[in-house]
């Protein structure tokens, strides 16, 4: 009796599983022996992908447009020196012409002036003596040469009197300790065109003198 009921229960269970399987798969039981057109016509799943369009990320880039730096250069305009030269205008000599402060005496006009601060005991003066001698020879007709002798108290007093007469008093006062120095001055403006101390290189003076004479 128990065997009979158990057999019946097993048959019912099998029928139930088959029914559930058939219901769960809408494509189950379709014939695969028909032609392709027949399969398409008879297959309720033909052309259908239960997942088609179900991809939540399809066509979407979660990072698209999310780059906070996109199109931006974090350094653009961030250079504190951009367009600025921290040294611009910082040169105390920029745009300034070195001058003795006034034009020289009338007797020195028309020719560039070479002023020699001289002392008999000055080693630099002896060093540049050949250069000065050559300049005096080469430019005897086109340059005025002025020697301010500060060898001792007596010669210094004479140099001061001479400097005052020629319009060089202020210049001598500021430079009387700079023995061995040659200074080229434009007599019309008082502009210092060149100034060298203990420099025997004659070309440095010739270049400036030639330019001044030609103007």
C-alpha positions as CSV (number, residue, x, y, z in Angstrom):
1,X,0.0,0.0,0.0
2,X,2.8,2.4,0.9
3,X,4.7,1.6,-2.3
4,X,1.6,2.4,-4.4
5,X,1.2,5.8,-2.8
6,X,4.9,6.6,-3.2
7,X,4.8,5.7,-6.9
8,X,1.8,7.9,-7.5
9,X,3.5,10.8,-5.7
10,X,6.7,10.4,-7.8
11,X,4.7,10.5,-11.0
12,X,2.8,13.7,-10.0
13,X,6.1,15.3,-9.0
14,X,7.7,14.6,-12.4
15,X,4.7,16.0,-14.2
16,X,4.9,19.2,-12.1
17,X,8.6,19.7,-12.8
18,X,8.1,19.3,-16.5
19,X,5.2,21.8,-16.5
20,X,7.3,24.4,-14.5
21,X,10.2,23.9,-16.9
22,X,8.0,24.5,-19.9
23,X,6.6,27.6,-18.4
24,X,9.9,29.0,-17.3
25,X,11.5,28.8,-20.8
26,X,9.2,30.3,-23.4
27,X,11.4,28.8,-26.1
28,X,11.4,25.3,-24.7
29,X,9.9,22.6,-27.0
30,X,10.4,24.5,-30.3
31,X,11.4,22.4,-33.2
32,X,14.9,22.9,-34.6
33,X,14.3,20.8,-37.7
34,X,12.4,23.4,-39.6
35,X,13.9,25.9,-42.1
36,X,15.3,29.1,-41.0
37,X,12.2,31.1,-42.1
38,X,9.9,28.7,-40.2
39,X,12.1,29.0,-37.1
40,X,11.8,32.7,-37.3
41,X,8.1,32.6,-37.8
42,X,7.4,29.9,-35.2
43,X,10.0,30.9,-32.5
44,X,8.4,33.3,-30.1
45,X,11.9,34.2,-29.0
46,X,13.2,35.0,-32.5
47,X,14.8,38.5,-32.6
48,X,14.3,38.9,-28.9
49,X,17.2,39.2,-26.4
50,X,15.7,39.5,-22.9
51,X,18.8,41.5,-21.9
52,X,18.7,43.8,-24.9
53,X,18.6,47.4,-23.8
54,X,18.9,46.3,-20.2
55,X,22.5,47.3,-19.8
56,X,22.2,50.4,-17.6
57,X,25.7,51.5,-18.8
58,X,25.0,51.2,-22.5
59,X,26.0,54.4,-24.2
60,X,26.9,55.9,-21.0
61,X,30.4,56.9,-19.8
62,X,30.1,57.6,-16.1
63,X,33.3,59.7,-16.4
64,X,32.2,61.7,-19.5
65,X,32.3,65.4,-18.7
66,X,33.3,64.6,-15.1
67,X,36.9,65.7,-15.5
68,X,37.1,68.9,-13.5
69,X,40.2,69.9,-15.4
70,X,38.7,69.3,-18.9
71,X,39.6,72.3,-21.0
72,X,41.3,74.0,-18.2
73,X,45.0,74.6,-17.6
74,X,45.5,74.9,-13.9
75,X,48.6,76.9,-14.5
76,X,47.2,79.3,-17.0
77,X,47.7,82.8,-15.7
78,X,49.1,81.4,-12.5
79,X,52.6,82.5,-13.1
80,X,53.2,85.5,-10.9
81,X,56.0,86.6,-13.2
82,X,54.0,86.3,-16.4
83,X,54.5,89.5,-18.3
84,X,56.5,90.9,-15.5
85,X,60.2,91.4,-15.2
86,X,61.0,91.8,-11.5
87,X,64.2,93.6,-12.4
88,X,62.5,96.0,-14.9
89,X,63.4,99.5,-13.9
90,X,65.5,98.2,-11.0
91,X,68.8,99.4,-12.5
92,X,69.6,102.7,-10.8
93,X,71.6,103.7,-13.9
94,X,68.8,102.8,-16.3
95,X,67.9,105.7,-18.5
96,X,70.4,108.0,-16.7
97,X,73.4,109.7,-18.4
98,X,76.5,110.2,-16.4
99,X,77.4,113.8,-16.4
100,X,79.6,116.3,-14.6
101,X,76.5,118.5,-14.2
102,X,77.2,121.4,-16.6
103,X,78.9,122.3,-19.9
104,X,82.6,123.1,-19.9
105,X,84.3,126.4,-20.6
106,X,84.0,128.1,-24.0
107,X,87.7,127.4,-24.8
108,X,87.0,123.6,-24.6
109,X,84.0,123.7,-26.9
110,X,83.9,122.0,-30.3
111,X,86.2,119.1,-29.4
112,X,85.8,116.1,-27.0
113,X,87.8,116.6,-23.8
114,X,90.1,114.1,-22.2
115,X,90.8,114.8,-18.5
116,X,93.7,113.1,-16.8
117,X,93.8,113.0,-13.0
118,X,97.6,112.8,-12.5
119,X,100.0,112.4,-9.6
120,X,103.8,111.8,-9.8
121,X,103.7,109.1,-7.3
122,X,100.8,107.2,-8.9
123,X,101.7,103.8,-10.3
124,X,98.5,103.7,-12.5
125,X,99.5,107.0,-14.0
126,X,102.9,105.6,-15.1
127,X,101.1,102.5,-16.5
128,X,98.8,104.5,-18.8
129,X,101.4,107.1,-19.7
130,X,102.4,105.5,-23.0
131,X,98.7,105.2,-24.0
132,X,98.0,108.9,-23.1
133,X,101.1,110.0,-25.0
134,X,99.9,108.1,-28.1
135,X,96.4,109.6,-27.8
136,X,97.9,113.2,-27.5
137,X,99.9,112.5,-30.7
138,X,97.1,111.0,-32.7
139,X,94.4,113.5,-31.7
140,X,96.4,116.6,-31.2
141,X,94.2,118.6,-33.5
142,X,90.8,117.1,-32.7
143,X,90.8,116.6,-28.9
144,X,91.4,118.9,-25.9
145,X,93.6,117.3,-23.3
146,X,93.4,118.5,-19.7
147,X,95.8,117.4,-17.0
148,X,94.8,118.0,-13.3
149,X,97.9,117.4,-11.2
150,X,97.2,116.4,-7.6
151,X,100.7,115.2,-6.7
152,X,100.9,117.4,-3.6
153,X,99.1,120.3,-1.9
154,X,100.6,122.9,-4.1
155,X,99.8,121.2,-7.4
156,X,96.4,120.3,-6.1
157,X,95.6,124.0,-5.4
158,X,96.7,124.9,-8.9
159,X,94.6,122.0,-10.3
160,X,91.6,123.3,-8.4
161,X,92.0,126.8,-9.9
162,X,92.5,125.4,-13.4
163,X,89.4,123.1,-13.0
164,X,87.2,126.0,-11.8
165,X,88.2,128.1,-14.9
166,X,87.4,125.2,-17.2
167,X,84.1,124.2,-15.6
168,X,85.6,121.1,-14.0
169,X,85.6,122.2,-10.3
170,X,82.8,119.8,-9.3
171,X,84.4,117.0,-11.3
172,X,87.8,117.4,-9.7
173,X,86.3,117.6,-6.2
174,X,84.5,114.2,-6.7
175,X,87.5,112.5,-8.5
176,X,90.7,113.9,-7.1
177,X,91.6,110.6,-5.4
178,X,91.1,108.7,-8.6
179,X,94.6,109.1,-9.9
180,X,95.4,107.2,-13.1
181,X,91.9,107.9,-14.5
182,X,91.2,109.2,-18.0
183,X,87.7,110.6,-18.6
184,X,86.3,111.6,-22.0
185,X,83.7,114.4,-21.8
186,X,81.4,116.1,-24.2
187,X,82.1,119.8,-23.5
188,X,78.7,121.0,-24.8
189,X,76.6,118.9,-22.4
190,X,79.0,117.8,-19.7
191,X,78.1,114.2,-20.5
192,X,80.8,111.6,-19.6
193,X,81.3,109.5,-22.7
194,X,83.9,107.1,-21.2
195,X,85.8,106.7,-18.0
196,X,88.7,104.3,-17.3
197,X,91.1,104.0,-14.5
198,X,94.5,102.3,-15.0
199,X,93.4,101.1,-18.4
200,X,96.3,101.1,-21.0
201,X,94.1,99.7,-23.8
202,X,94.2,102.5,-26.4
203,X,91.4,101.0,-28.4
204,X,88.9,101.7,-25.6
205,X,89.6,105.4,-25.9
206,X,90.0,105.6,-29.7
207,X,86.5,104.1,-30.3
208,X,84.8,106.7,-28.2
209,X,86.9,109.6,-29.5
210,X,86.3,108.7,-33.1
211,X,82.6,108.5,-32.6
212,X,82.5,111.9,-30.7
213,X,84.6,113.6,-33.4
214,X,82.4,112.3,-36.2
215,X,79.2,113.7,-34.7
